Amino acid sequence: MKGYVIEKEFEHKGLKCVVLLLAIGHRCGYVGVPKEHPLYNVDEMNCLSDFSCHGGLTYSGGGENSSYPISSDLWWFGFDCAHCADEPDWNSTLKAFPEQYKQIYQQKMIGKMFHSEGKIRTTEYVENECTALAEQLANYEGYKTSSDEQEGVVKQYYNENKDTVERYYNENNELGVLYSPDYGSGWSSWNSPELAYDKRIVEYWLNKHPNAQKMKMHLERIGYHDVWMGGYNDLKIAWIPKGTMFYIHEYDGSESIETPKSCGMMMA
């Protein structure tokens, strides 16, 4: 009895990307690297802090003549969308696994008894996360196809990911970044990192000390809709000197501010 279906298979920056839908209702994303990549055969636990993706890296495997997530000789890095703020996509799962309809429907009914405010991570969402992870793997130190191509990759990444929001800096010219170090996840983990340092949000949080309901109303007013608030009560602020390279790393619901070893991250 199959446990997953391939929803999407594509290439980005020369790296293979795969989106799977599991029979348990959640999706996973994978990016494969070839033998010449410096992280080939490297366990994800040894490079967690180097990469940012939904929930952090939770898988590495594959290699020569491997079959998961697809048949290849690639070494795969992956992430799953089965964290505390992730809701199973039961409707898609029931359609994808008709032979398991009864078992899946039972899981759906049991899940309703423990309903959460999580979000369904769609195929498109996971595809975008795979694309972002492929960018980071393609830009990884020591992996170049040619100097010209690498330079183009970096420039394109920054052009595609430049912030459009005004940031909040204190009197010491330090960037204010909101993050959630405790279990529950902050905002940056769900593909909206600008929430963590948008001046309108940071300033309101510092000056008004609003509860979750008031902050959610404020977010709606300034154009952020359906924002996950699960980790809001545990938010803290980090002050980062302007010009410092950093990223917000999320692993299993907890966030930390990290200084990356690879390029393509944010700059204060």
N, C-alpha and C positions, 0 to 999 in steps of 0.2 A: 504494500500500500504506500503510495508516494507521499512524501512529507512536504513537498514544495513544488512550485511551478515557476518557470522563468518568465517574468513579465517584460523585462527589457534587457537587451544586450546591445552595447554600442561601444565606440572608441572615443576617447578624449585625450588629446596631447600624446597620441600614440599608445595609450594604455587601455586595455580592455576593461569595460565596466559592466556589471551584471546586477540587476534588481530581481530579487526573489520574493514571492509571497508564500509564506509558510501555512501549513494546514491549521496551525494554532491561531491564525488571524493576523499575525504581525509580518512586517516586511524586513528584509535585510539587504544591505548593499555591499558590493565587493569591487575592488580594483586590483587587477593583476599586474605584477611587474616581471620583466624578463630576467634571464640569468645574468645579464650584464649590469643589472641594477644593484647598488651596494647593499640593499636590504633584502635581497633574495635569500631565502632560508633563515631570515631573522624573525624571532618570535615577537609578536606585537607588544608583549610586556617590556621589551627592551627599547621600544621607541614610542611609547604612549605619549610622552610629553612633546614629541616632535610634530604631532598631527592633531588637527581639530576636525571633528565630525560629530554627527548626532550621537550623543551618549559616549563618545570616545571609541577608540578601537577595541573590539571585543573578539576578533578572530584573526588568525594567521594560519596559513596552511597551503597545501597543494604541492607544487613541484613537478618533476618529470612524470609524465603519464598519469597525472591525477584526474579525478572525475568531478570534483566539487569546487565551485558551484557549477562549472561546466568542464568538459574534457579539454585539457590543455597541459602545457609544460610550465605554466606561469606559477609564480608564488603570489598568493592572494592575501590582501588585507581587507578586513570587513568590519562592519558595525551593524548593530541590530536596533530595531525600533520597538523594543519590548521593555522599556523602562517605565518608571512610575507615572510619567505624564503621557504615555502612549496608549491609545485606545485600539483594540483589535478592529480590523476592517472585516466584520463578519459577512456583510453582504457580498463583497468581492470573493471572500473565501468560500462561501456556499456555492457561488457560480463556478469557481475554479476547481472545486473538488466534489462534483455531484455524487460520486460513489461513496463519499463519506458524509453525506448530508445529515444523517441522523446523529452521528457523533458530534459533528460541528455545531449543529443546532442545540444540542444539549450543553455544549460548552458556552454557547451564546447566552442561554437562559441562566446558567450558573453565574456567568459574568455580570448579568444584570442585577443580581442580588448584591453585588459589591461594586456598584456603579461609581465611577470616578469622573473627574472633570478633564480627563485626558483628551488628546486629539488623535484623530486617525492620520497616520503618516502615509500620504498617498503615493502612488507610483511616481508621479512627477516630483514630489518632495524628495523621495529617496534618490531619484535620478539626479537631482540638483546636488544632493549631498555627495553622491559618487563623483560628479564632475568636480566639485570643490576638492575632494580628497585626491583625485587624479592630478589636479593642478599642483597640489603640495608634493605628491610623490614625483611628479615630473621635474619639479624644481629642487628636489632634494640634493643636498651638497654631495658632489662626487658623481652625480648622474647627469651626463650631457650627451646629446647626440652630435651637436656641434655648437661652437660658441655663439654663432649667429642665431641659431634656433633657440638656444637657452635664453639669450637676451630678449628675443621676441616673446618667449613664454612669460618671462617676468614682467615685461612691460604690459602685456595683454592682461595679466592677472590684476595688476594694480589699476589699469584703466577700467576693468570690469567691476572692481570691488571698492572703488573710491567712495568715501562717505559723502552724503549730501546733507547731513544734519550738522548744525552748529554744536560744538563741544563746550563743556564747562571746565574752565581752568581756574585754579585758586590764585591767591596773591603771589605764590611761589612758582607760578607758571607750571603747575602740575595738573595733569588731566584727572578728573574724577570719574571713576569707573565703578558702577554698582555690580555686585556679584553675590552669589549665595554659597558660602563655604560649607553649609550643613546640608543634610539630605533633603531633597525637595526640588532642586533645580532652579536656577535663576533664569533670566530672560535670554541671555546670549546663546544658550544651548539650542534654542529652537529656531535657528536660521534668521534671527533678528538681532545681531550683535549691537546695532546702533541704539537699541533700547538701553543698553548699559551705560552709555555716555552722552546721550542726547541732552543738551543743555537744559531744555524745557523740563525734562524729567528729573535730572540730578538736582537742579536748583529747587524744584518743588519738593523733592524728598528731603533735602537739607533744611529748607526753611519752614516747611509746614508739618513735617513728620506725620504724613497722612496714613490712615489705616488702609487696608487692602481695597476696601470698597471705594474710598475717596480717590485713591490712586487710579483705580480702574476707570472711574468717571473722568479723571483728568486725561488719561490715555486716550479715551474715546474722543474727547474734545479736540485733542491735537492730531487725531488721525490714525491712532493705533487701535485696531479693532480685534476683539476676541483674543486678548493677550492672556497667556497662561500665568496664573497668580499663585501657583502652588508653593513656590519658595519665597514669596514676597516678605513674609514676616521675619525671615532670617537674613535679609539683604544687609550687606555691609559695603563700605566704600573703600576703594584703594586709590591712593594718590600716586600717579606715575609721572616722573619728570618728562617734560615735553621732548620729543625726539627719540624716546626709548622704544625699541621694538618689543611688542608684547602680544600675547593672545590670551583669551579666556578659555581655559581647559575644563571640560566637563567630563567626569567619569562617574557613572552610576548615580547620577543625581546630585553630585557635589561639584562645586566649581572652585578653581584656583587661578590666580594670575601667574602666567608663565612667560619666561623669556625664551623664544624659540631658537633652535639650532639651525633650522632651515629658513629659507626666505619665503616671502609671500604672505606674511602675517600683518597685523595692524601696527601702526606707529602712533605714539601719543602726540 
